[in-house]
Amino acid sequence: MRTGIAVLLATGALVTSQAIGAESAENPYERGPDPTTSSIEASRGHYAVSQSSVSRISVSGFGGGTIYYPTSTADGTFGAIAISPGFTATQSTIAWLGPRLASQGFVVFTIDTNTTSDQPASRGRQLLSALDYLTQRSTVRSRIDSSRLGVMGHSMGGGGSLEAAKSRTNLQAAIPLTGWNTDKSWPEIKTPTLIVGADGDSIAPVSSHSEPFYTSLSSSLDRAYLELNNASHFTPNSSNTTIAKYSISWLKRFIDNDTRYEQFLCPLPQRSTTIEEYRGNCPHEG
């Protein structure tokens, strides 16, 4: 009898082990514990974070910046995101996103641009140059999976993230934050894109920027439009739980192909004290 029980227990352990192994094999890019609303709204995630400064004189194509990355290498490689500031701004205006996203399991590069007056097309090229530096020359390149990359940006940097996604179609995610661009139509984009606008934005009003950006994206693309409630053009320049929550979910879902985060994106989030409107396609295909 005891022998039979021992065999059953051993068999059960083997099946469990095989199931876990099969799950890991199905998506080898999952990083961190199962997410909860609390974990994605927290100011810091599962990973301890280190950072490294990159001087503008040591790079070409962009203005240097700061790399934030998970300190431990125990979980293997991570996806990476480059983030551009807006017109007249420096990386300090988007610095809060560095440790917040990195602690969830990404390598994050907040960059300075060549000049603070660079336009969106230039900022798009600089985001791509920053990703190339990250994956090819940086001191953390061995921590990065170069097939899992994304871009973000604020204002003209947000417009730049659209430019980068249009230019490099194999990017896994793009998130313009109160983006500004004279080009309103982006049907060429193949990258899953989350457009974040603000209801009180007087510099890049949603009616002439974020909304047409979103509606111009192909209806077959994984896309979403999040309009922040009681927010301004500069809301993305300081720590914001709603921006972080949906950015983390979008980046996890599409850079890491981590369907554990689908629950925060589908069904579509409803209007609330922080969300004026949310549109998108569900379920996601990517």
Secondary structure as UniProt FT lines:
FT   HELIX           2..26
FT   TURN            28..29
FT   HELIX           37..41
FT   STRAND          49..54
FT   HELIX           56..58
FT   STRAND          65..70
FT   TURN            74..75
FT   STRAND          78..84
FT   TURN            87..88
FT   HELIX           91..94
FT   TURN            95..96
FT   HELIX           97..102
FT   TURN            103..105
FT   STRAND          106..111
FT   TURN            116..117
FT   HELIX           120..136
FT   TURN            139..140
FT   HELIX           141..143
FT   STRAND          144..154
FT   HELIX           156..167
FT   TURN            169..170
FT   STRAND          173..177
FT   TURN            187..188
FT   STRAND          193..198
FT   TURN            199..200
FT   TURN            206..209
FT   HELIX           210..216
FT   TURN            219..220
FT   STRAND          223..228
FT   TURN            229..230
FT   TURN            233..234
FT   HELIX           235..237
FT   HELIX           241..255
FT   HELIX           259..264
FT   STRAND          275..280
//
